[in-house]
Amino acid sequence: MVATVRGAEGSWDIHAFAGPRTYNSGAMIETAEDHASIIGGAIEACLADNWLDLEEGGRVRIRLSDIRLLQDGDPDHYHWFAQVNWRVLSN
């Protein structure tokens, strides 16, 4: 089956939205920008330049592109997003 999917590729978008983190008292722990950036960094650490092994013997290469951190429509919130790109390769 690997021969039928070798070279197959695709992509999808992944998004994270965040507001500021606060204590119950209302004091700020981190800004919305920092919060969204930390979430995005965790996603990058998990997915970027990763390889997945397929049961059929092939491998899938995962790369991230078009990574952005932008202020969301609400001025107190931020939006992190990236495009996840994958390509099937054989061993």
C-alpha positions in Angstrom: 0.0 0.0 0.0 2.9 2.4 0.6 3.5 2.6 -3.2 0.0 4.0 -3.7 0.5 6.8 -1.1 4.2 7.5 -1.5 4.6 11.2 -2.4 1.0 12.1 -1.2 0.9 15.4 0.5 -1.5 17.8 2.0 -2.0 20.5 4.7 -4.3 21.9 7.2 -4.4 25.0 9.4 -4.1 24.9 13.2 -5.3 27.8 15.4 -5.0 28.9 19.0 -6.8 31.8 20.6 -5.9 33.3 24.0 -6.7 36.1 26.3 -4.7 37.3 29.2 -4.2 34.9 32.2 -5.1 36.3 35.5 -5.2 35.2 39.2 -8.6 35.0 40.9 -7.8 38.5 42.3 -7.7 39.9 38.8 -3.9 40.4 38.8 -2.4 39.6 35.5 -0.1 36.5 35.2 0.7 37.0 31.5 -0.5 39.1 28.6 -2.7 37.6 25.9 0.2 37.9 23.5 2.5 35.9 25.8 -0.2 33.3 26.5 -1.0 32.7 22.8 2.8 32.6 22.1 3.3 30.0 24.7 0.5 27.9 23.4 1.9 28.2 19.8 5.3 27.3 21.0 4.0 24.1 22.5 2.2 23.2 19.3 5.4 23.9 17.3 7.4 21.7 19.7 5.0 18.9 19.2 4.6 19.0 15.4 7.4 20.9 13.7 9.9 18.7 11.8 8.3 15.6 13.1 8.1 12.1 11.5 5.2 9.7 11.9 5.7 6.0 11.1 2.8 4.3 9.2 1.7 0.8 9.8 2.3 0.0 6.1 6.0 0.9 6.4 6.0 4.4 5.1 6.8 7.6 7.0 5.1 11.0 7.1 7.1 14.2 7.3 5.4 17.1 9.1 6.5 20.7 8.7 5.0 24.0 9.8 4.8 27.1 7.7 3.2 30.5 7.7 3.4 30.7 11.5 1.8 33.9 12.8 0.9 35.6 16.0 -1.6 38.4 15.6 -3.9 40.6 17.7 -7.4 39.1 17.4 -10.5 41.2 16.8 -10.8 41.7 20.5 -7.9 44.0 21.5 -7.3 41.9 24.7 -6.9 38.6 22.8 -4.3 37.1 20.4 -4.5 34.5 17.7 -1.6 32.1 16.9 -1.9 30.0 13.7 0.2 27.9 11.3 -0.1 25.7 8.3 0.7 22.1 9.0 2.2 20.4 5.9 2.6 16.7 5.5 4.2 14.4 2.9 4.3 10.6 2.8 7.7 9.1 2.2 8.9 5.5 2.1 11.6 4.0 4.3 
